[in-house]
Amino acid sequence: MAERRSVFSIPLVRELAAVLVIKLALIFVIKALFFSDPVELTDPQDAVAQQLGLSSQTSFQSSSPQSEAQQ
């Protein structure tokens, strides 16, 4: 009878399994670092303005200089 060898005794299979395990570990590390906290989107305009370093007032909410000059 033929001797049964383990699948992992083949060098290509061992190498592919090692690469797969490393890639899965990297994916989980990246997921934990960048996607661990949920993002609160109660007011997305304020969140974007805060990230960009802009004021929280938008241009259509603030009064224009022309209307102030007329008053």
VMD Tcl script that draws the C-alpha trace (Angstrom):
set ca {
  {0.00 0.00 0.00}
  {1.05 3.53 -0.61}
  {2.21 5.52 2.34}
  {-0.14 8.39 3.22}
  {1.67 11.66 3.73}
  {0.25 14.68 5.46}
  {-0.87 17.51 3.23}
  {1.42 19.86 5.14}
  {4.47 17.82 4.24}
  {4.34 19.38 0.76}
  {6.46 22.58 0.82}
  {4.07 24.56 -1.42}
  {1.11 23.82 0.86}
  {3.09 24.85 3.95}
  {4.16 28.10 2.31}
  {0.65 28.95 1.12}
  {-0.80 28.20 4.55}
  {1.80 30.43 6.22}
  {1.08 33.31 3.82}
  {-2.66 32.91 4.39}
  {-2.27 33.00 8.17}
  {-0.06 36.12 7.96}
  {-2.53 37.91 5.67}
  {-5.47 37.07 7.94}
  {-3.56 38.35 10.97}
  {-2.78 41.62 9.16}
  {-6.41 42.06 8.15}
  {-7.58 41.63 11.75}
  {-4.91 44.05 13.02}
  {-5.93 46.69 10.45}
  {-9.60 46.16 11.32}
  {-8.90 46.58 15.02}
  {-6.85 49.75 14.48}
  {-9.06 51.60 12.02}
  {-12.59 50.26 12.43}
  {-12.96 49.54 16.14}
  {-15.06 52.56 17.15}
  {-18.47 53.26 15.62}
  {-18.88 56.65 14.00}
  {-21.67 58.85 15.32}
  {-23.42 60.66 12.48}
  {-25.90 62.85 14.32}
  {-24.79 65.94 12.37}
  {-22.39 64.99 9.57}
  {-21.74 68.61 8.51}
  {-20.36 69.51 11.93}
  {-18.20 66.38 11.99}
  {-16.73 67.16 8.56}
  {-16.18 70.81 9.47}
  {-14.43 69.81 12.67}
  {-12.15 67.38 10.84}
  {-11.26 70.02 8.24}
  {-10.69 72.67 10.89}
  {-13.51 74.89 9.68}
  {-16.02 76.77 11.77}
  {-19.25 74.94 12.52}
  {-21.37 77.63 10.84}
  {-22.04 77.12 7.19}
  {-22.11 80.01 4.72}
  {-25.88 79.91 4.25}
  {-26.51 80.01 8.01}
  {-24.31 83.03 8.71}
  {-25.50 86.47 7.79}
  {-23.96 88.06 4.74}
  {-21.94 91.30 5.01}
  {-24.28 93.06 2.56}
  {-27.34 92.50 4.74}
  {-25.45 93.80 7.80}
  {-24.38 96.96 5.93}
  {-27.97 97.71 4.92}
  {-29.28 97.51 8.51}
}
mol new
graphics top color blue
foreach p $ca { graphics top sphere $p radius 0.5 }
foreach p [lrange $ca 0 end-1] q [lrange $ca 1 end] { graphics top cylinder $p $q radius 0.2 }
display resetview
